[in-house]
């Protein structure tokens, strides 16, 4: 610290207010969560202790292979499946939207306008964007009306809303932007002459896409994937609302435990969730250097 | 080459249009449905056209006190916006040079974006709970009357709620600052310094006007992300709920288009803020020439 003060006293100090927020509202809370996950509790208070029961309870029956798969593993499995399907669709859609914006829209102004068009919904309410599917997918919704009137179905389709389908649909609706932005950013950095060169050497559109553009977009794809996967991993709101409060998720377990004031148990679940999330990110960031991408 | 208007081009245009329809279509339907007559339900067809459900919302008949939740959300949004701009711009300036702890701070910034929101919300709630216990202990140990009689909780919208939201908005602000300074031409600043300007004057007269349009962007992120924030706020708002929290509760209890009317109103607020920001951005860019 002293060495730094001598070097550049005024500029670096400007980061102090920002740092204080992160110390007090990020570092401390996460550290406390870790500590309290080893505490004991009863109906109305949490008791300082050092026990592993909160963790043991989470994995209760999980190593008993004669029984069915335990609740914890089942919940994580279901969350991983949501992660994977959402990741797949956001990647495909996000990639092609970014591809269109970066390579087919020629004027910068139009690029900005269309990019904003994709971004604006991100600045509006997520809950509203979720419930806006109800008039479309509900029992008497537009989709069912259409299916019934065209004879494609003879009864209203119940799986459209409050189901795994509607959850994934809402995730894709809400979070494709997380893919578009970093992939678009990567694409804009691609030197157009590289593509010219590939073209001049006889590569067709598909070969250029696969051998030139996709490899150069890898950092964007990784960053987008990290965002999408982590946001789905910890979700409890989208799964709650779009799943009709019937489908479990880790976030939801934490939420429910908190409402019953089982705080150390919630903390233990949070620690495991965080550890898993960090593990996934760690594996993915092995592939790139985020800071270079900004 | 790629930008030739061939078949692929039209496929891409079609695909993009579909995507935009997917993004805006559902919101459009609820705006439409919120203008139904008094007999309207949650789905099509439209039963007449009226502003009945907006009046219903205004009267607050069927729902909780939306007016005050709305006011709280706006106030909190403005505070978060101001703090996000101030803190991320100053941190952004600091980050132009390496400083003690800069790597850790950068790591925390990125980590804050990807840490599951429920985990952070839980952590902040735990911290303030311990703070409450500590305050009560202080009150009883040192016999501080004020605490013993009036103290209830440190948890609240402008303490834990504000902090939890800042961990979500500040990273966006700082990342925007990074993007700005990565493309920043330092020669203007150097010129100012060579002509004898103080660091503050250089910032005020040279750097600030250049980054002002981007600051509008940071303000936009600060306000809208706070105004719609739900996951991080869920455990830390204390007694008074913000609008998104009320909305989430309403999704399970309200079965009339009044919820669509509310949706239309909040979406209108968001769109107004976005529109004003974009107008300011363009104005500032033009002014600069």
Interface residues (C-beta under 8 A of the other chain):
Chain A: X1 X3 X4 X8 X10 X11 X12 X13 X14 X15 X17 X18 X19 X21 X22 X24 X25 X26 X27 X28 X29 X30 X32 X33 X36 X46 X93 X96 X97 X99 X100 X101 X103 X104 X106 X114 X116 X117 X118 X120 X121 X123 X124 X125 X126 X127 X128 X129 X130 X131 X132 X133 X134 X135 X136 X138 X140 X141 X142 X145 X173 X176 X195 X196 X199 X205 X208 X226 X227 X230 X233 X234 X235 X236 X237 X241 X245 X251 X254 X255 X258 X263 X266 X267 X270 X273 X274 X277 X281 X290 X291 X294
Chain B: X1 X2 X3 X8 X9 X12 X13 X15 X16 X19 X20 X22 X23 X24 X25 X26 X27 X29 X30 X33 X41 X42 X43 X44 X86 X87 X88 X90 X91 X93 X94 X95 X96 X97 X99 X100 X101 X102 X105 X106 X108 X109 X110 X111 X112 X113 X114 X115 X116 X117 X118 X119 X120 X122 X123 X124 X125 X126 X127 X129 X130 X163 X164 X166 X167 X170 X174 X175 X178 X179 X182 X199 X220 X221 X224 X225 X227 X228 X230 X231 X234 X235 X244 X247 X248 X251 X252 X259 X260 X263 X266 X267 X270 X271 X273 X274 X278
